[in-house]
Structures are given as C-alpha cells and as structure tokens.
Amino acid sequence: MVSPSAKEVFIQGLTLDGKTFRPSDWADRLAGVMSQFRPGGPQPGSHLSYSPWCVPNVINGVSCVVVHRDLRDAEPMAWDFVLNFARDNNLQVGDASLLPDAPKAPVAPKPLT
C-alpha cells in the first residue's frame, strides 16, 4: 500500500508471491513509455531520456521503477497507468521514503604538505 503523502513510490520487479517479473527489461520499457511526461511537457528529443518523474533503477539487485508524486499532480492518467500496470501484473509497490538513504561517497584524504 502506498501512503497518500508519499513523495515517491517504487514498483519492484517482484510479484506479490516473490517471483521475478519478466521480461527483464520491463522497468526500462515502462520508464520509456512514460518519458513524455515531464516538467514542462514533452520537448523535441525528450523521448531520448527518461522523465525525472519515472526512472528505472535497481535496488538490492531487483529492477524497479521509482515514480515521483509530481507525475500524479501533472498527469493523473499517467499516474494511474503506472499504478495499474503494477496492480495488473501483481507487482510489489512501496513508499520510496521507507528506503534507506544511499551510502555517501567516500571522501578522498587531503594530501600531506
């Protein structure tokens, strides 16, 4: 279940019974379809990059798509499309705010002078 206040949700490439969803490039395909939905609307060439509102990712070795709440505000039907895709395929959906923060990059030591 997704909290109404969640800023981002993630759709995991795992079904509700724990099986890996196929095809393996499903996340790239879904994000590609959603590429036209972006701040400022579609622009020439925008189909060549993912929308910042719908980005494929890999979390703990599992393909997923992170969907930002701004998509719902700008294009409610597009938001419904991605969530219905998840529901129709029995995919796990979660609140992205529950994910642990990404590890910080190590800081290079300062050279001795």
N, C-alpha and C positions, 0 to 999 in steps of 0.2 A: 504494500500500500504506500502511496505517495502522499506526503503531508501537503496540504494546500499552501503552506508557507515556504515550501522548499524552493530554493532558487535554481537548483539543477536536479535533474533526475538521471539515473543511468539505467539503461536497458542492457542487461547482461546476456551473453550468448549461451546461457544455460536455461533449459526448460525448467518448469516448476518441479519436475521429478528428477532434476540433476543431470540430464543428458545434454551433451554439447549440441548446440544448434548448428545446422548445416544449411547452406553452403558456408564454407569457412570465411568467405569474403562478404558475408551478409552485412556487417557493420559499414564497410566501405560503400556498398551498394545503397544502403538506406541513407547514409550521410550524403551520397552523391545526388540522390533524388531530392534531398532537402536543400541542396546548395543554393537554389534560387531564393530561398527565404533568409534574408539577411538585413541588417540595419541599412536603411536607405533603399531597400528593394533591389531587384536584380539589375546588374550593370553589365555592359559588354564585357565578356570574358569571365564573369562571375561563376559560370558553370565549371571553370577550371580549378576552383578551390572550394573547400568545404565552408559552409556557413559557420560563423562563430557560435551560432545557436544550436548546432547539431554536429558534433565532432566524434569521429570514431576514435577509439582508444583501446588499450589493453590494460586490464587491472588484474594483478595476480595471475597472469597467464591466460585470462579469459577475455575474448573480444567483447567490446561493449560500445554503446553509443551514449555520449553524455549530451543531454538535451537541456538547454537553458530555458528558464521560465519566460524570458523575453519573447521566445517564439510564440508562446500561447497568447501573450498580450498583443503581438503584431499580427499573427495569423492563426486564429483559433482552429481553423480547419486543418492546418498543417500539424498543429499540436495534437489534435485528435487523431490524425493519420498515424503519427509515430506511436502514440499510446495504443491505438487499436491494432497496429502491427504487432506490438509486444503481446497484447492480450490474445489476438488470433493465433499466435504461434506459441502460446503458453510460456513466454519468456519471463524471467525474473526481472522485476523493476524495483529500484530502490531510490531513496533520497541520497543524493550525492554529498550532502553536508555530513552524512554519517561516515564518509570515507576518511581514513587518517590523512593528515597533511603529508604532502610529498616530502621526502627527505631533502634537507638542504644540501646544496653543493658544498664540497669541502673547500675551505679557504686555503689558498697557497701560502706557505710560510714566507715571511718577509726575508729578503736576502740580508745576510750579515754584512755590515760595512765597517 
